[in-house]
């Protein structure tokens, strides 16, 4: 019987911290509808992702994918950098 490989989940967010070695903190924002007032509210989640080459900077828009647990709090890895942050000269 052949094994079926699952597709990794991907999320898009903004890098808010790259101070750790080979780790970035990514802010994921989503909108949810309030159950009673039916107004859309912004909710956010911060996830730690593995950045093997330390190539991300704060402000970059990145795509991260789920992976096996890498450390206690890190179970995502960097898939690609969508846009780079504008550097202030």
C-alpha positions in Angstrom: 0.0 0.0 0.0 1.4 3.4 -1.0 1.9 6.1 1.6 0.1 9.4 0.9 2.1 12.5 1.7 0.1 15.3 3.3 0.4 18.9 1.9 2.1 21.2 4.4 -0.1 24.1 5.5 1.2 27.6 4.5 0.5 31.0 6.0 1.6 34.5 4.9 2.7 37.1 7.5 5.1 39.9 8.4 8.4 39.3 10.2 8.4 41.2 13.5 11.6 39.9 15.0 14.8 38.3 13.7 17.0 38.7 16.8 17.2 34.9 17.4 19.7 32.7 15.6 18.0 30.9 12.7 14.6 31.8 14.0 12.1 34.5 13.0 8.9 35.7 14.6 6.1 36.1 12.1 2.8 38.0 12.7 -0.2 36.4 11.1 -3.3 38.6 10.8 -6.8 37.4 10.0 -10.3 38.9 10.2 -13.1 37.1 12.0 -16.8 38.0 12.2 -18.1 38.8 15.7 -20.9 36.3 16.5 -23.3 38.9 18.0 -22.5 42.2 16.4 -21.5 40.8 13.0 -18.6 43.2 12.7 -15.3 42.0 11.3 -12.5 42.3 13.8 -8.7 41.9 13.3 -7.1 39.0 15.2 -3.4 38.2 15.1 -1.1 35.3 16.0 2.7 35.3 16.4 4.5 32.2 15.3 8.2 31.2 15.4 9.6 29.9 12.2 12.9 28.3 11.3 15.1 30.5 9.0 18.1 28.3 8.1 20.2 30.9 6.4 19.3 34.0 8.6 18.1 35.8 5.4 15.0 37.5 6.7 14.8 41.1 8.2 12.1 42.8 10.1 9.3 44.0 7.9 9.7 41.3 5.2 6.5 39.6 4.0 7.1 35.8 4.1 5.4 32.5 3.5 5.9 29.9 6.2 4.9 26.2 6.1 4.1 23.7 8.9 6.7 21.1 9.7 7.6 18.7 12.4 8.5 20.3 15.8 12.0 21.8 15.6 12.1 23.1 19.2 9.7 23.7 22.1 7.9 26.6 20.4 9.0 26.2 16.8 7.0 24.0 14.3 7.1 26.2 11.2 9.8 26.9 8.6 10.4 29.6 6.1 9.2 28.7 2.6 9.9 31.9 0.7 10.3 35.6 1.0 7.5 37.4 -0.9 8.7 41.0 -0.5 11.7 42.6 1.2 11.3 45.5 3.7 12.3 48.9 2.5 15.6 49.8 4.1 15.8 53.3 5.5 19.0 55.0 4.4 
